[in-house]
């Protein structure tokens, strides 16, 4: 079976519960549609678990991209005393904005790792794909963190660039592909339709799966083969 989830944001315990709920097996596949890190309690544990599973396939989100951009700088020995000399003005601005957008917990846990563990984590983040196209049960799915912007119907998927797939959500009232389903996270479903708080939304060949777990709602899991849904409640 092929499963998708998104916007885990360090919700490691909920992720483990989700794997148990779907009875995730070695011959199954799980695509995680970005924003693995930041905001939640255990982003580093989550990354380390994912990187040990050959059948879990990460797609990059805006938080993962920002984390990678900042943490690359920490491959040199940076301490509280020398941080201003090791990072230039642009680096410091990126660090400030990232920390204030939930990145501080990721940074703190990253700095507690050994140098080898840090490098392994960076190598893994660099392997995240921009998007994926998969088939299941006779249907085609385009998997992406946010959306395809600007969208052009005849544009090959491999031509979309990073900044076109991680920042702007799609228009859920518009059918992008008549023969494919666009599966995305990034935007909690409650902000798409208040009646769907903590629930997956399916409409107009879109499947929106960010159910707002880190904000106290649910972690949503969707099976591409069957259309079955699971909801893991946020640990209080």
C-alpha positions as CSV (number, residue, x, y, z in Angstrom):
1,X,0.0,0.0,0.0
2,X,1.1,3.6,-0.6
3,X,0.4,6.1,2.2
4,X,0.8,9.9,2.5
5,X,1.1,12.2,5.4
6,X,2.3,15.8,5.8
7,X,3.4,18.6,8.1
8,X,4.6,16.4,10.9
9,X,6.5,19.3,12.5
10,X,8.3,17.2,15.0
11,X,5.3,15.3,16.2
12,X,7.3,12.1,16.6
13,X,4.9,10.3,18.9
14,X,1.9,10.9,16.6
15,X,4.0,9.7,13.7
16,X,4.8,6.4,15.5
17,X,1.1,6.0,16.4
18,X,0.2,6.6,12.7
19,X,2.6,3.8,11.6
20,X,1.0,1.5,14.1
21,X,-2.5,2.5,13.1
22,X,-1.9,1.6,9.4
23,X,0.1,-1.5,10.3
24,X,3.0,-0.1,8.2
25,X,4.9,-3.0,6.6
26,X,8.3,-3.3,4.8
27,X,6.5,-3.7,1.4
28,X,4.4,-0.5,2.0
29,X,5.5,3.0,1.0
30,X,5.0,6.2,2.9
31,X,5.5,9.6,1.3
32,X,5.9,12.5,3.8
33,X,4.9,15.7,2.1
34,X,7.3,18.1,3.8
35,X,7.6,20.2,7.0
36,X,9.0,17.4,9.0
37,X,10.9,19.8,11.3
38,X,10.2,22.8,13.6
39,X,7.5,23.8,16.0
40,X,6.9,20.3,17.6
41,X,8.8,18.6,20.4
42,X,11.0,16.0,18.6
43,X,12.0,17.0,15.0
44,X,15.5,15.4,15.2
45,X,14.1,12.0,16.5
46,X,11.6,12.1,13.7
47,X,14.2,12.7,11.0
48,X,16.4,10.0,12.4
49,X,13.6,7.5,12.3
50,X,12.6,8.4,8.8
51,X,16.1,8.2,7.5
52,X,16.4,4.6,8.8
53,X,13.4,3.4,6.8
54,X,14.1,2.7,3.1
55,X,10.3,2.8,2.3
56,X,9.7,6.3,3.7
57,X,10.1,9.0,1.0
58,X,10.4,12.6,2.1
59,X,9.4,15.6,0.0
60,X,10.8,19.0,0.9
61,X,8.7,21.7,2.6
62,X,9.5,25.3,3.3
63,X,10.5,24.5,6.9
64,X,12.8,21.7,5.8
65,X,14.4,24.0,3.3
66,X,15.0,26.8,5.8
67,X,16.4,24.3,8.3
68,X,18.8,22.9,5.8
69,X,19.8,26.4,4.7
70,X,20.6,27.5,8.3
71,X,22.0,24.2,9.6
72,X,24.6,23.9,6.8
73,X,26.3,26.8,8.5
74,X,26.6,24.8,11.7
75,X,28.9,22.3,10.0
76,X,31.7,24.6,11.3
77,X,32.1,24.7,15.1
78,X,29.7,27.5,16.1
79,X,29.3,28.5,19.7
80,X,27.4,31.2,21.5
81,X,30.7,33.2,21.6
82,X,31.7,33.0,17.9
83,X,28.3,32.9,16.2
84,X,28.4,36.5,15.0
85,X,31.8,36.0,13.4
86,X,30.9,32.7,11.7
87,X,27.6,34.0,10.3
88,X,27.2,37.0,8.0
89,X,24.3,39.4,8.1
90,X,22.2,37.4,5.7
91,X,22.9,34.2,7.7
92,X,21.9,36.0,10.9
93,X,18.7,37.2,9.4
94,X,17.8,33.8,8.2
95,X,18.6,32.3,11.6
96,X,16.4,34.9,13.3
97,X,13.4,34.4,11.0
98,X,13.7,30.6,11.2
99,X,14.0,30.5,15.0
100,X,10.9,32.7,15.2
101,X,9.0,30.5,12.9
102,X,9.5,27.4,15.0
103,X,13.1,26.5,14.1
104,X,14.6,27.0,17.6
105,X,13.7,23.5,18.8
106,X,15.3,22.0,15.7
107,X,18.4,24.1,16.1
108,X,18.8,23.2,19.8
109,X,18.4,19.4,19.2
110,X,20.7,19.6,16.2
111,X,23.5,21.2,18.2
112,X,23.3,18.3,20.7
113,X,24.2,15.8,18.1
114,X,27.8,14.6,17.3
115,X,29.5,16.0,14.2
116,X,28.9,12.7,12.4
117,X,25.2,12.7,13.3
118,X,24.8,16.3,12.2
119,X,26.4,15.5,8.8
120,X,24.1,12.5,8.4
121,X,21.1,14.6,9.1
122,X,22.1,17.3,6.6
123,X,22.8,14.7,3.9
124,X,19.4,13.3,4.5
125,X,17.7,16.7,4.2
126,X,19.5,17.3,1.0
127,X,18.0,14.1,-0.4
128,X,14.4,15.3,0.0
129,X,12.7,15.4,-3.4
130,X,10.8,18.4,-4.8
131,X,7.7,16.4,-5.7
132,X,6.7,12.9,-6.8
133,X,4.3,11.4,-9.3
134,X,3.0,8.0,-8.3
135,X,0.3,5.6,-9.4
136,X,-2.0,3.5,-7.2
137,X,-5.0,1.4,-8.1
138,X,-5.2,2.8,-11.6
139,X,-5.0,6.5,-10.5
140,X,-2.2,9.0,-10.8
141,X,-1.2,11.4,-8.0
142,X,1.1,14.4,-7.9
143,X,2.6,14.7,-4.4
144,X,3.9,18.1,-3.4
145,X,4.3,20.1,-0.2
146,X,2.4,23.2,-1.1
147,X,1.3,23.6,-4.7
148,X,2.5,24.2,-8.3
149,X,2.9,28.0,-8.7
150,X,2.7,29.4,-11.2
151,X,0.7,26.5,-12.6
152,X,0.9,25.7,-16.3
153,X,-1.1,22.7,-17.5
154,X,1.5,21.7,-20.1
155,X,4.6,22.3,-17.9
156,X,6.5,19.0,-17.2
157,X,6.6,18.3,-13.5
158,X,10.4,18.0,-13.6
159,X,10.6,21.6,-14.7
160,X,9.1,23.1,-11.5
161,X,11.7,24.7,-9.3
162,X,12.0,24.7,-5.5
163,X,10.5,28.1,-4.9
164,X,7.5,27.0,-7.0
165,X,6.5,24.0,-4.9
166,X,7.1,24.9,-1.2
167,X,5.6,28.3,-0.5
168,X,2.2,28.8,-2.1
169,X,-0.9,26.5,-1.7
170,X,-3.0,25.6,-4.7
171,X,-6.4,26.9,-5.6
172,X,-8.6,24.2,-4.3
173,X,-11.6,25.4,-6.3
174,X,-9.7,24.8,-9.6
175,X,-9.0,21.5,-11.2
176,X,-5.3,21.4,-12.1
177,X,-5.3,18.0,-13.8
178,X,-8.4,16.1,-15.0
179,X,-6.5,12.8,-15.1
180,X,-4.4,13.2,-11.9
181,X,-4.9,14.1,-8.2
182,X,-2.8,16.8,-6.6
183,X,-2.0,15.8,-3.0
184,X,-0.6,18.6,-0.8
185,X,0.0,19.7,2.7
186,X,1.3,23.1,3.9
187,X,-2.0,24.7,4.6
188,X,-4.0,23.2,7.5
189,X,-7.4,22.0,6.2
190,X,-9.3,24.1,8.8
191,X,-8.1,27.2,7.0
192,X,-9.5,25.8,3.7
193,X,-12.9,24.9,5.2
194,X,-13.7,25.4,8.9
195,X,-16.1,22.5,8.7
196,X,-13.2,20.2,8.0
197,X,-11.2,21.0,11.1
198,X,-8.6,18.3,11.6
199,X,-9.9,16.3,8.6
200,X,-8.6,15.5,5.1
201,X,-10.3,17.4,2.3
202,X,-11.0,15.9,-1.1
203,X,-12.4,18.2,-3.8
204,X,-11.7,19.1,-7.5
205,X,-9.0,16.5,-7.9
206,X,-7.2,17.9,-4.8
207,X,-6.4,15.9,-1.6
208,X,-5.4,18.3,1.2
209,X,-3.8,16.3,4.0
210,X,-2.3,18.8,6.5
211,X,-4.8,18.3,9.4
212,X,-2.9,20.6,11.8
213,X,-1.4,18.1,14.2
214,X,1.2,20.5,15.6
215,X,-1.6,23.0,16.3
216,X,-3.5,20.6,18.5
217,X,-5.6,18.9,15.8
218,X,-4.9,15.6,14.0
219,X,-2.2,13.9,12.0
220,X,-4.0,12.7,8.9
221,X,-2.9,9.7,6.9
222,X,-4.3,8.8,3.5
223,X,-4.0,5.6,1.5
224,X,-3.7,6.3,-2.2
225,X,-4.7,2.7,-3.1
226,X,-8.0,2.7,-1.2
227,X,-8.8,6.3,-0.2
228,X,-9.0,5.2,3.4
229,X,-8.2,7.8,6.0
230,X,-6.8,7.7,9.6
231,X,-6.7,10.4,12.1
232,X,-4.2,10.5,15.0
233,X,-5.1,12.8,17.8
234,X,-2.4,15.2,19.0
235,X,-0.8,14.2,22.3
236,X,-1.9,16.7,25.0
